[in-house]
């Protein structure tokens, strides 16, 4: 029988790696947050899984130093719980878990798509549906017996639309067409130009194309979109209406696959677009969901997504509710609430 080494800090290394940022936290077995670190986005689809996981090492070291282990050797903690963006298929989750095993951070490792972390952050157990609408969009559902509902979430190739990227691109599409005559008028054209300090939306597109404006800044257009929509612009409101429809379609399909349409079930909503709590989107979404799934219980999670990774890790360790409540309390600026 192989003897397992004792970890330096019994507990969980929680990792939430998103498209735009990564949070790492060392959580003690008592639920205390011992050390944290934040870095950039996680992109295994661009640089490969092994390289992406290796890129987490400086953040793990920073969190370990904050926890009192500035130059740790050997196993850092009991379990690594990683909720990773771009781990959209089970085969990708398994490949990233294998990559994690090459780093002696934990005695065991689990990897799930980051939407499962959102679901856990917004529920007390493994039952419900979650829709994340952040940089991209995705949906998962889970039952206590382990059955899941999920989508490939590979973008337009697999029928996806929306999230910050989709809303920004669609806003630019309408804005440029309004300027050159191919489309109808919309206040998005002027508002986008003014936001970036350029003479037109077309000039914004050219600046991105030529590398003068980082493409990542296009996500700022989402704030512009809501401002223009709040002023009554029909095109902007149409995009928000489409986003609400897409979110509800995902949730209802997941609820149906898991046979949850006829029972009270949490529908957890998260990601930057939803966590911003824009009434135009949330009120629309609530009305649509009430018609399509009257027993669904929508709630928005605004706590940092790493909370879900931490709770999933503590589930793996089999700790009691008091420990989970302690880590939840450390991260929840406010709890998941009804929309």
N, C-alpha and C positions, 0 to 999 in steps of 0.2 A: 504494500500500500504506500503510495507516494505521500510524503508529508508536505502539506501546504505551508508556506511561510506566513508568519504573522504580519498583517499590514501595519504600516506606521500609524495610520489613523483609521480604525474600524468605522465603516460608514459607506458613503457613496461619493463617487466623482460624477457629478451631473454635468452633462454637456448639451447645450442647445445651440446647434450650428445652423444659422439661417442663411438666406441669400445675401444679406447685407451686413450681418454681424453675428458674432459667436460669443456666447456666455458660458463660462466654466465656473463651477462652484464645488468646493469640498464640503460635504455635509457629514457631520458626526453622526454616529449611531443613535445619539440622543436627539437628533433633529436640529442641532445647532449649525449655523452657517459659519464655517471656520475660515474660509478663504475664497476669494472670487477673482475673476479676471475677465476682461472683454477684449475681443479682437475683431478682425474683419470677417467677410463672408466666407462661406464654405462651398467650394465649387469642384467636387470630384468629377463632374461631367466634363470639365475643361482640362484638369491637370492629372486626373487619375485618382482612384481611391486611396492608394498607399501614400501618395504625395499629400493629398488633402488631410489625411489623418496625421501624417508626420508634421504638418503645419500647425496642428493643435498643441504640439509639445511645449512651445514657449508659454502658452496660456496655462497649461497644466503646471508648469514650473512656477509661474507667477502666483497661481492660486496656492500651491504648496508652500511657497515662501511666506505668503500672507498667513497661512495656517501654522507657521512655526517650523517648517521643514525646508530651509533655504537651499540645501544641497542634498536632496533625498536620494537614497540608493535602495534598490529592491522594490517591493510592492508598496504602493502608496496607500491604497484603501481596499475595502472588501469587494466593491462592485463598481463597475463603470456603466452608467446608464446614459446612453447617447441618443438624443432625438435630433435627427439630421435632415436638413433640407436636401433635395435632390437624391434622396434614397427613396425613389418613387416606386420601385418594383421590389418584391421580396428577394429576388436574386441580387439586387443592389444592396439591400440591407445585409444580406449574408456576406457579401464581399467586403463590405465596410467593417463588419464584425470581425472577420478574419484579419483585416488590416489592424484593428485595434489590439488583437491578441499579440501582435509583434511588439507592443509596448507594454512593459510590466507595470502598468498603472493600477490594475485591479486584479483580484483573484478570479473574477468572472466578468463577462461583458455582454451587454445586450444593445442592439441597435434597432431603432424603429424610425419610421418617417416622423418628422417633427409634428405632423398633425395629430398623431397619437398622444404626443406630449400635451398639446392644447386640450384634447379631450380629457386627459387625466387631471389637468389643472382646473377644469370646470366641473368636475364630478367627484363624488365620494367613492366611486368604484367603477369596475369595468362594464358600464352599460350606458350607451348613448351614442350620439352622432356629433361630430365636430366639423365645422367648415372654417378654414383659414383663408382670409382674404388680406394678404399683405403685399409683398412684391409680386407674388403669383396667387393662384387659387387652388385649393385642394379640399377634399372631403374624405373622412373615414367614419366608420361605425364599428361598434364593438359590443359583443354580448358576454356575459359571465362565463359561458362555456367555451370561449375563445373564438367563436365565429366572428368574422370581420366582413365589412363591406368597404371597398376602396376603389379608387379610380387610378388609371395609369398616370395622369397628371403630367403629361409630356408636352403640354402646350396645344397649339392649334392642331398638331398632328393627331392628337387623341380627343379633339373636340372641346378643348378648354377655352374659356374666354374670361378675361377680367383680372382682378388684382391690380395693384399699382401700375405694373407694366402695361397691362391691357388697356386700362383706363387712360393712361398717358398717351399711348400710341393712337388710340381711337380719337382722343381729343385733338392730337396733332393732325390726324387724317381729315377731320371735319374743318379744322382751322385753316389749313393750307388750301383745301378745296373751296372754302368760302372766299379766300383771297383771290384765287385765280379764276373763279367763275364756274368751276365744275360743280360746286355745291351751293346750297342755300346759305343765307347769312347766319352768323352766330357770333356772340360776344366773346367766344373762346379765342378768336384770332387776335383781337386787340389785347386781351388780358394776358395771353401767353407771351406775346411780344413784349409787353410792358414788364412782365415778371422777370424776363431775362435781359431787359434793357437793350433790346434789338428792334429794328424797324418793322419787322413782320414775323409771323409764324414761319413763313418760308425761310427767312434768315436764320431762325432757330434751327430748322432742319439742316440747312447748309453748314451751320457752325458745328453741329453734332457730326455730320458726315466728314467734315474736314479735320475733326479732332480738336477744334478750338473750344468746344463746350463738351465736358465729359458726359457720355451717354447716361451715366448714373443720375445726373441731375434732372433727367426727364421725369423722374418720379415726383419731383416738386409740382408737376402739373396737376397732380391729383388735388392738391389744395386749391389751385386755381379753378379747377373744374367745379368743386363744391361752391366756391364763392360765386362763380358765374351762374350756377344753377340756382343758388339762393336769391339771385337777382331776377329769376324768372325765365332765363334763357331756355328755349324749348329743346335745342340740341343737347345742351348740357344735362338737362333733366331727363332726356331720353336715354343718355348713357347711364345715368344713375338708376333709372328704371330697369334697364337691361341688366345691370349688375345685381340688383335685388332679385330679379327673376332667375338669374343664373345660380345665385346662392341657394334660393329655395328649391330649384330643380335638383341640385346636388343633394340637399338634405332629404328631400322627399324620396328620391330614388334609394338613398342609403337606408332610410327608415323602412321602406317597402321590402328591400332585400332581406332585412333582418326581422321582418314581420312585427314591426314596432309601431305601425300606423294606428293601431287600435288600443294603445296603452300610453299612459303619460310617460314621456321620454325627454330627457334633456337634449337640447340642440345647442351645443356650445359654439360660440362665435368669437373669433379672434383674428389676430393679424392687424397691422397698422391701419388699414382702411376701415375695418370694423371697430377697432378699439378707439378710433377717433370719435366715435359716437355721433356721427352726423345724422340729425333727425331725418333729413330727406331720404337717406338710405335705410336707416333702421325702422322708421315708421312704415315705409313701403314694404320692407322685408316682413315685418310683423304681420301686416295685413294679408300678404300673400300666403305666409305660412299658416295663419289661422284658417284660411279657406282650404288649403290643400292638406293640412295635417292638424286638425283642431286640438289634438291632445299633446302636441309637441310643446315643450317648455323652453323657449329661446332665452339664452343668457349670454352676456358678453363678458369675456375674460380680459382684464386689463393688467393683470400681474405679469411680470417678466416671464417669458416662455420657459426659462430654465426651471421654473417651479415644477412644471410637468415632468421634466426629466428627473428632478429630485424625488418627486412622489413615486414615480415608477420604480426608481432604484430602491426606495424604502419599502415598496411593496415586495420587491424581490427578496429583501432581507427579512420580511415577515414581521416588521415592527408594529407596535400597537398604534391606536388612533391618537394618543397623546403626543407621540413623537411626530406623526404626520401633521398634527395641528400646529406644532411648534415651527416647523419649517414653512408651513403655509402662512402662518402669522408673520414670519420674517419677510415674506415676499409680497404679500397682498397689500397693496396700497388701499385697495378696496376689493371686496369679494366679488365673485361672479354674481351678477344680479340679473333679474328679469328685464328684458328690453321694454 
